[in-house]
Amino acid sequence: MKPTVAIQPDETVNTVVQRYPEVLPVLSRAGIDTCCGGGLPIGEAARAHGLTFETLLEQLRTVIGAA
């Protein structure tokens, strides 16, 4: 059974990483970092890197479910 992953687009990148550290490789592949971009809402960071929030969220959920 997949865990419930509740990530909202207005949560910061750093907040998501604190809860789910296993997502770091996914964010890195997308070009999203926790240094300069860590304070951005994850939805905004996704758009800035050419992804929709929904696409990024699906990738994050896949990794979280595998952890």
C-alpha positions as CSV (number, residue, x, y, z in Angstrom):
1,M,0.0,0.0,0.0
2,K,1.4,3.4,-1.0
3,P,1.8,5.9,1.8
4,T,-0.3,9.0,1.8
5,V,1.8,11.8,0.4
6,A,0.4,15.2,1.1
7,I,2.6,17.8,-0.5
8,Q,0.9,21.2,-1.3
9,P,2.2,23.5,-4.1
10,D,2.7,26.3,-1.5
11,E,5.0,24.3,0.7
12,T,8.7,25.3,0.4
13,V,11.2,22.9,-1.2
14,N,13.0,22.7,2.1
15,T,9.9,21.7,4.0
16,V,9.3,18.9,1.6
17,V,12.9,17.7,1.8
18,Q,12.8,17.8,5.6
19,R,9.8,15.4,5.6
20,Y,10.9,13.3,2.7
21,P,14.7,13.4,2.3
22,E,14.5,10.6,-0.2
23,V,13.2,13.1,-2.8
24,L,16.5,14.9,-3.1
25,P,17.7,13.0,-6.2
26,V,14.4,13.7,-8.0
27,L,14.6,17.4,-7.2
28,S,18.3,17.4,-8.3
29,R,17.5,15.8,-11.6
30,A,14.8,18.5,-12.1
31,G,17.4,21.2,-11.3
32,I,15.7,22.2,-8.1
33,D,18.1,22.8,-5.3
34,T,17.7,23.3,-1.5
35,C,20.2,26.2,-1.4
36,C,19.0,29.1,-3.5
37,G,15.7,27.5,-4.3
38,G,14.9,25.9,-1.0
39,G,12.8,28.8,0.2
40,L,10.6,28.7,-2.9
41,P,7.2,27.1,-2.9
42,I,7.6,23.7,-4.6
43,G,4.9,24.5,-7.2
44,E,6.8,27.7,-8.2
45,A,10.1,25.8,-8.3
46,A,8.6,23.2,-10.5
47,R,7.3,25.8,-13.0
48,A,10.6,27.6,-13.0
49,H,12.2,24.3,-14.2
50,G,9.7,23.5,-16.9
51,L,7.5,21.1,-14.9
52,T,4.0,21.2,-13.7
53,F,3.5,20.7,-10.0
54,E,1.4,17.6,-10.8
55,T,4.2,16.0,-12.9
56,L,6.8,16.7,-10.1
57,L,4.4,15.5,-7.4
58,E,4.0,12.2,-9.3
59,Q,7.7,11.7,-9.5
60,L,8.1,12.5,-5.8
61,R,5.3,10.1,-4.8
62,T,7.0,7.3,-6.8
63,V,10.2,7.8,-4.8
64,I,8.5,8.2,-1.5
65,G,6.5,5.0,-2.1
66,A,9.7,3.1,-2.9
67,A,11.4,4.2,0.3
